[in-house]
Amino acid sequence: MDARKSSIAIGFVVAATLLIIVSGLLPGAKMLSLESVLRVLWAPDGKIDSILVWTLRLPRSLAASIAGAGLAVSGYLLQALTRNPLADPGITGVTAGAIAPIVGCFVLLPSLSSAYYPFVGLAGGLAAASVTFWVSRGGNGRPLHLALGGVSISLFLGAITIYVLLLAGPQSTALLFWLSGGFQGRTWTHVIHMLPWAVVGVAGALLLHRVVAMFSLSDHAAAGMGLQLNVWKPILLVLGTCPVAGVAPVAGPVAFVGLAAPHIARLLKPRGAVWEIALTAAIGALIVTCADLIGRTIAIPKELPVGIITALLGGPIFIYLIQRGRLEFKGQGA
């Protein structure tokens, strides 16, 4: 796919995401007409329809799209860093590493401001990923090594999270819903808190697309081309963990996006790493925005957590990729 076709593909996915966002402003406990939505989008008037759109529904949909883009690029970076098609924030333990200390702070350190949660999540995610990569021989072992290492770390941290939940008492119900992944009640404040972390991951990946592309080579080949692996590996790991650290305090764990979106993007064969990263971000935004819309409309007035919907969507995609033998990665085995 040349640059023109790549840009058209990205534009199509972005347009589809915007359409889903606008469509998501219509349904809810009170259904709104398209005419009403377009009117209050153009000229907010402070009435009930305007409040529903601008205060409740629009920030929620934007939060979902930002989270999807960030998590998708996080998965892309982790797959590039490890040259492993199974790498994603969930399988590498990054998500569990971010969630566990955040839950611990929420329950055991209630005086700590939630503004610090992304930094707590970043530290936990980096620590968990580092242990997983060590278990899987620096991330360069077989995919099975990475999967087993990540699952082991995730199970260990999951057990700690459950123990802390047992100490939470009445707060455990709200925490359990948050741990299922969701954007219910998210406001512009949540969007503002999450946006810089997602932007760091996506923008960083785009700016360093040549470095990311060189990681598709073997370590020897990349080093021979002048890439300082001991410098760039930690940088890419931090960039891959930042979106998870920003999204986790707002939405909890959202499964499968970081695994499925990069593979879907590669199936479309965009031209070069920069287009591949941009397309991955767009597809991730579309997946999570669709999942959020489905989760809050399928059983109105009740809601299903987004994490459940993305798992239901991502599971069949993952199985299809395995059955079709598409879980390959450039440079694998090099």
C-alpha positions as CSV (number, residue, x, y, z in Angstrom):
1,M,0.0,0.0,0.0
2,D,1.5,3.3,-1.1
3,A,1.4,6.5,1.0
4,R,-1.7,7.8,-0.7
5,K,-3.6,4.6,0.0
6,S,-2.3,4.5,3.5
7,S,-3.6,8.0,4.2
8,I,-6.9,7.1,2.6
9,A,-7.2,4.1,4.9
10,I,-6.4,6.1,8.0
11,G,-8.9,8.8,6.9
12,F,-11.6,6.2,6.5
13,V,-11.0,4.8,10.0
14,V,-10.9,8.2,11.5
15,A,-14.1,9.2,9.8
16,A,-15.7,5.9,11.0
17,T,-14.6,6.8,14.5
18,L,-16.1,10.3,14.3
19,L,-19.3,8.8,13.0
20,I,-19.5,6.4,15.9
21,I,-18.8,9.3,18.4
22,V,-21.6,11.3,16.9
23,S,-23.9,8.2,16.9
24,G,-23.0,7.6,20.5
25,L,-24.5,11.0,21.5
26,L,-28.0,9.8,20.5
27,P,-28.8,6.8,22.8
28,G,-29.1,6.8,26.5
29,A,-31.8,7.0,29.3
30,K,-33.1,9.8,27.2
31,M,-32.9,9.3,23.4
32,L,-31.9,12.4,21.4
33,S,-32.6,13.1,17.8
34,L,-29.8,13.7,15.4
35,E,-31.1,17.2,14.8
36,S,-31.0,18.0,18.5
37,V,-27.5,16.6,18.8
38,L,-26.2,18.6,15.9
39,R,-27.9,21.7,17.2
40,V,-26.4,21.6,20.7
41,L,-23.0,20.7,19.3
42,W,-23.1,23.8,17.2
43,A,-24.7,26.1,19.8
44,P,-24.7,24.8,23.4
45,D,-27.6,26.4,25.3
46,G,-27.2,24.9,28.8
47,K,-30.5,23.0,28.6
48,I,-31.0,19.3,29.3
49,D,-30.0,18.1,25.8
50,S,-26.9,20.3,25.8
51,I,-25.9,18.9,29.3
52,L,-26.4,15.4,28.1
53,V,-24.2,15.9,25.1
54,W,-21.5,18.1,26.4
55,T,-21.2,16.9,30.0
56,L,-22.1,13.2,29.9
57,R,-21.8,11.7,26.4
58,L,-19.2,13.6,24.4
59,P,-16.4,13.4,27.0
60,R,-17.1,9.8,27.5
61,S,-16.8,9.0,23.8
62,L,-13.7,11.1,23.4
63,A,-12.1,9.3,26.4
64,A,-12.8,6.0,24.8
65,S,-11.2,7.0,21.5
66,I,-8.1,8.5,23.2
67,A,-7.7,5.4,25.3
68,G,-8.1,3.1,22.3
69,A,-5.5,5.0,20.3
70,G,-3.0,5.0,23.2
71,L,-3.5,1.3,24.1
72,A,-3.2,0.2,20.5
73,V,0.2,2.1,20.0
74,S,1.3,0.7,23.4
75,G,0.8,-2.8,22.0
76,Y,2.5,-1.9,18.8
77,L,5.6,-0.6,20.6
78,L,5.8,-3.7,22.9
79,Q,5.5,-6.0,19.8
80,A,8.2,-4.0,18.1
81,L,10.5,-3.9,21.1
82,T,10.3,-7.7,21.7
83,R,9.8,-8.7,18.1
84,N,7.0,-10.8,19.5
85,P,3.5,-11.0,17.9
86,L,2.0,-11.9,21.3
87,A,3.2,-8.8,23.1
88,D,0.6,-6.4,24.4
89,P,0.1,-4.5,27.7
90,G,-2.0,-7.4,29.1
91,I,0.2,-10.3,28.1
92,T,3.4,-8.6,29.1
93,G,2.1,-7.8,32.6
94,V,2.2,-4.0,32.0
95,T,-1.6,-3.6,32.7
96,A,-1.5,-5.7,35.8
97,G,1.6,-3.9,37.0
98,A,-0.2,-0.6,36.5
99,I,-3.5,-1.7,38.1
100,A,-2.2,-3.4,41.3
101,P,-0.4,-0.3,42.8
102,I,-3.2,2.0,41.8
103,V,-5.7,-0.2,43.7
104,G,-3.3,-0.4,46.6
105,C,-3.0,3.4,46.7
106,F,-6.8,3.8,46.4
107,V,-7.5,1.5,49.3
108,L,-4.5,1.8,51.6
109,L,-3.5,5.5,50.8
110,P,-6.8,7.2,50.3
111,S,-5.2,10.6,51.1
112,L,-3.0,10.3,48.0
113,S,-4.4,12.5,45.2
114,S,-5.6,10.6,42.1
115,A,-3.4,13.0,40.1
116,Y,-0.5,10.8,41.1
117,Y,-2.1,7.6,40.0
118,P,-0.6,7.7,36.4
119,F,2.9,8.0,37.8
120,V,2.1,5.1,40.2
121,G,0.8,3.1,37.2
122,L,3.9,4.0,35.1
123,A,6.3,2.8,37.8
124,G,4.3,-0.4,38.4
125,G,3.9,-1.1,34.6
126,L,7.6,-0.6,34.0
127,A,8.5,-2.9,36.9
128,A,6.2,-5.7,35.7
129,A,7.3,-5.4,32.1
130,S,11.0,-5.5,33.2
131,V,10.4,-8.7,35.1
132,T,8.5,-10.2,32.2
133,F,11.2,-9.4,29.7
134,W,13.8,-10.8,32.1
135,V,11.9,-14.0,32.3
136,S,11.6,-14.1,28.5
137,R,15.3,-13.5,27.9
138,G,15.0,-9.8,27.3
139,G,11.8,-10.2,25.3
140,N,13.7,-12.0,22.6
141,G,12.9,-15.6,23.6
142,R,10.1,-17.6,22.0
143,P,6.6,-16.1,22.1
144,L,5.7,-18.9,24.6
145,H,8.3,-17.6,27.0
146,L,6.9,-14.1,26.9
147,A,3.3,-15.3,27.2
148,L,4.1,-17.6,30.2
149,G,6.2,-14.9,31.9
150,G,3.5,-12.2,31.4
151,V,0.7,-14.5,32.6
152,S,2.7,-15.5,35.6
153,I,3.4,-11.9,36.6
154,S,-0.2,-10.9,35.8
155,L,-1.6,-13.8,38.0
156,F,0.7,-12.8,40.9
157,L,-0.2,-9.1,40.7
158,G,-3.9,-10.1,40.2
159,A,-3.8,-12.1,43.4
160,I,-2.4,-9.0,45.2
161,T,-5.1,-6.9,43.7
162,I,-7.8,-9.3,44.9
163,Y,-6.4,-9.3,48.4
164,V,-6.4,-5.5,48.5
165,L,-10.0,-5.6,47.2
166,L,-11.0,-7.7,50.2
167,L,-9.6,-5.0,52.4
168,A,-11.7,-2.4,50.6
169,G,-15.0,-3.3,52.2
170,P,-17.9,-1.3,50.7
171,Q,-15.6,0.3,48.1
172,S,-15.0,-3.1,46.5
173,T,-18.1,-3.0,44.3
174,A,-17.0,0.3,42.6
175,L,-13.5,-1.0,42.2
176,L,-14.7,-4.3,40.6
177,F,-16.6,-2.4,38.0
178,W,-13.6,-0.2,37.3
179,L,-11.4,-3.4,37.1
180,S,-13.8,-4.6,34.3
181,G,-12.8,-1.5,32.2
182,G,-15.2,1.2,31.4
183,F,-15.9,4.9,30.8
184,Q,-19.1,5.4,32.7
185,G,-19.3,8.9,34.2
186,R,-16.1,10.0,32.7
187,T,-15.8,13.8,32.4
188,W,-13.7,16.4,30.7
189,T,-11.4,16.3,33.7
190,H,-10.7,12.6,33.1
191,V,-10.1,13.3,29.4
192,I,-7.6,16.1,30.3
193,H,-5.8,13.8,32.8
194,M,-5.5,10.9,30.3
195,L,-4.7,12.8,27.1
196,P,-1.1,13.8,27.8
197,W,-0.1,10.2,28.5
198,A,-1.7,8.9,25.4
199,V,-0.2,11.7,23.3
200,V,3.3,10.9,24.7
201,G,3.0,7.3,23.6
202,V,1.5,8.0,20.1
203,A,3.6,11.1,19.3
204,G,6.7,9.4,20.6
205,A,6.2,6.4,18.5
206,L,5.6,8.5,15.4
207,L,8.6,10.7,16.0
208,L,10.8,7.6,16.5
209,H,9.3,5.6,13.7
210,R,12.7,4.9,12.1
211,V,14.0,3.5,15.4
212,V,10.9,1.4,15.8
213,A,11.3,0.1,12.3
214,M,14.9,-0.9,13.0
215,F,13.8,-3.0,15.9
216,S,12.2,-5.4,13.3
217,L,15.8,-6.4,12.5
218,S,17.9,-8.6,14.8
219,D,19.9,-7.0,17.6
220,H,23.1,-7.5,15.7
221,A,21.8,-6.0,12.5
222,A,20.2,-3.0,14.3
223,A,23.5,-2.4,16.2
224,G,25.4,-2.7,13.0
225,M,23.3,0.1,11.6
226,G,24.2,2.3,14.5
227,L,21.2,1.8,16.8
228,Q,22.2,2.0,20.5
229,L,20.0,-0.8,21.9
230,N,20.8,-0.1,25.5
231,V,19.5,3.4,25.0
232,W,16.5,2.9,22.8
233,K,15.0,-0.2,24.5
234,P,14.3,1.6,27.8
235,I,12.9,4.6,25.9
236,L,10.5,2.5,23.8
237,L,9.5,0.6,27.0
238,V,8.6,3.9,28.7
239,L,6.7,5.1,25.6
240,G,4.8,1.8,25.5
241,T,3.9,2.0,29.2
242,C,2.9,5.7,29.3
243,P,-0.6,5.2,27.6
244,V,-1.4,2.3,30.0
245,A,-0.4,4.4,33.0
246,G,-2.7,7.2,31.8
247,V,-5.6,5.1,30.8
248,A,-5.7,2.7,33.8
249,P,-6.7,5.3,36.4
250,V,-9.5,6.5,34.2
251,A,-10.9,3.3,32.6
252,G,-9.2,0.4,34.3
253,P,-7.9,-2.5,32.2
254,V,-9.2,-2.6,28.6
255,A,-8.3,-6.0,27.1
256,F,-7.2,-7.1,23.6
257,V,-6.9,-3.6,22.0
258,G,-3.1,-3.5,22.2
259,L,-2.9,-7.1,20.8
260,A,-5.5,-6.9,18.0
261,A,-5.1,-3.4,16.6
262,P,-1.5,-3.7,15.4
263,H,-2.2,-7.0,13.7
264,I,-5.3,-5.6,11.9
265,A,-3.2,-2.6,10.8
266,R,-0.5,-4.9,9.4
267,L,-3.1,-6.9,7.5
268,L,-3.8,-3.7,5.5
269,K,-0.1,-3.4,4.7
270,P,0.5,0.3,5.1
271,R,3.6,1.9,3.7
272,G,6.3,2.1,6.3
273,A,6.4,2.2,10.1
274,V,5.0,5.8,10.4
275,W,1.8,4.9,8.5
276,E,1.5,1.6,10.4
277,I,1.7,3.4,13.7
278,A,-0.9,6.0,12.7
279,L,-3.2,3.3,11.3
280,T,-2.8,1.3,14.5
281,A,-3.8,4.3,16.6
282,A,-6.8,5.0,14.4
283,I,-8.0,1.3,14.5
284,G,-7.5,1.2,18.3
285,A,-9.7,4.4,18.7
286,L,-12.4,2.8,16.5
287,I,-12.4,-0.5,18.4
288,V,-12.8,1.1,21.9
289,T,-15.3,3.7,20.7
290,C,-17.4,1.0,19.2
291,A,-17.1,-1.2,22.3
292,D,-18.1,1.7,24.6
293,L,-21.2,2.4,22.4
294,I,-22.2,-1.3,22.4
295,G,-21.6,-1.6,26.1
296,R,-23.9,1.3,27.0
297,T,-26.7,0.7,24.5
298,I,-27.1,-3.1,24.4
299,A,-28.9,-3.2,27.8
300,I,-30.2,0.4,28.4
301,P,-30.4,1.7,31.2
302,K,-27.8,-0.8,32.4
303,E,-24.3,-1.0,31.1
304,L,-21.7,-3.6,30.2
305,P,-18.1,-2.8,31.0
306,V,-16.0,-1.9,28.0
307,G,-13.3,-4.5,29.0
308,I,-15.9,-7.3,28.5
309,I,-16.9,-6.0,25.1
310,T,-13.4,-5.6,23.8
311,A,-12.5,-9.1,25.0
312,L,-15.6,-10.4,23.1
313,L,-14.5,-8.5,20.0
314,G,-10.8,-9.2,20.3
315,G,-11.0,-12.9,21.2
316,P,-12.5,-14.0,17.8
317,I,-10.1,-11.7,15.9
318,F,-7.2,-13.3,17.8
319,I,-8.4,-16.8,17.1
320,Y,-8.8,-15.9,13.4
321,L,-5.3,-14.5,13.2
322,I,-3.9,-17.7,14.8
323,Q,-5.9,-20.0,12.5
324,R,-4.9,-18.0,9.4
325,G,-1.2,-18.1,10.5
326,R,-1.1,-14.3,10.5
327,L,0.6,-13.9,13.9
328,E,4.0,-13.2,12.3
329,F,6.3,-10.4,12.8
330,K,8.9,-8.8,10.5
331,G,12.3,-9.9,11.5
332,Q,11.0,-12.7,13.7
333,G,13.7,-15.3,14.2
334,A,16.3,-13.0,12.7
